[in-house]
């Protein structure tokens, strides 16, 4: 198998954190999102992956280089936004698919525990019945943000509705991961185009589109709320009822750890602090006395003064929090920001990178 991973989006809904990193390098349980994907692809025997990049392309090349988990990585850079179909078409020139070899195409901002080998096996059965592509499907309650399919008992997709505004009967959505034959390229024009709105409906009309339902974990990290949910689900899976300690961590018996908790290498927790539930601390995070951190993700190198409270929020890399800072309600602090002692950032206050905040703020508000 070979893979194309769409990694070009600017991640505007995740700013200010994506002002300083691509969305696919955002940490999930202290590992970049895309790193999880490469590992799982390697388990399925994928030999080569093409990253279709645009925004902050150099960051991907610096982080991954030319190989990850035994997968050879090449980069296809689009000079302008080309939708979801255009970047795939650009990758065609870089791929040499063997006869009957499966091509995986996926949105990079998805975290899931999909068995790619099972998807490939299902797709090969579908190819024998005329399929060009097999879409991974996932059942959700609110389908309005996704592409919804109408699935027949034999696995054929007879209709594809991208982000429907009206009532639809199906709860099965496009999970953003596809297996295909090389024929998929003949359905994509070399221009800005949408696979979901132009290619899939055409394939469905020709009875050449099939579905494969994934019943495990799946999450789209396109919004802060979803990003936190995915982190907490992964933390629960990894840590369970005990804190997960990743390397050398310092704390004493007065510190209370309420799992799920993940502590990165080099974390230092001062006496009286309460960490968790749902707390993920990156590497070299220093926490002052009597701090409380829950339902939050803290990136590497953050320093907390004494008496801080962070709840339901995200703290970017290298942030400095003065004493008695309070950050709650889905607030997000960008990399290298400095929050002065006693400041309160409540309810979706977004602080841009390197900003020094000296006054409290009640959101929704963006501090630039």
Secondary structure, 3 states (H helix, E strand, C coil): CEEEEECCCCCHHHCCHHHCCCHHHCEECCEEHHHHHHHHHHHCCCCEEEEEECCCHHHHHHHHCCEECCEEEEEEECCCCCECCHHHHHHHHHCCCCCCCCEEEEECCEEECCCHHHHHHHHHHHHCCCCCEEEEEEECCCCCCCEEEEECCCCEEEEEEECCCCCCCCCEEEEEEEEECHHHHHHCCCCCECHHHHHHHHHHHCCCEEEEECCCCEEECCCHHHHHHHHHHHHHHHHCCCCEECCCCECCCCCEEECCEEECCCCEECCCCEEECCEEECCCCEECCCCEEECEEECCCCEECCCCEEECCEECCCCEECCCCEEECCCEECCCCEECCCCEEECCEEECCCCEECCCEECCEEEC
